[in-house]
C-alpha cells in the first residue's frame, strides 16, 4: 500500500511540474531559487550590516545591522527550504517568489 501511495504521489508531483503558465515563473526556477537562498543565506550576516553602515553609520551597523543580518539569514534560509520542499506546487501563485527585493541574494550587487 505504501509503494502505491508513493507512486501516486510521484506521478502527481510530475504532473504538477509539467503544467506551467507561459507568462510566469516555473517549477525549475522555484527550485533553483530555493537552493540559491539556502546556499547564500549566511552572506546576509555580512551584507545587512554593510547596507546599514552605508545608510545609517557604523553604530547602527554594529547594533541594528547585525540583528537585521541574523534575522534575514534565518528568513532567507527558511524561505529557501520552503521553496525546495514545495517546488512542484504552484504556491505562491504561479511559482512566484516570496522574497522579492532581491529575489536572489547577489541580484542587487554592483560588480
Beta strands, then each sheet from edge to edge (+ up, - down):
end
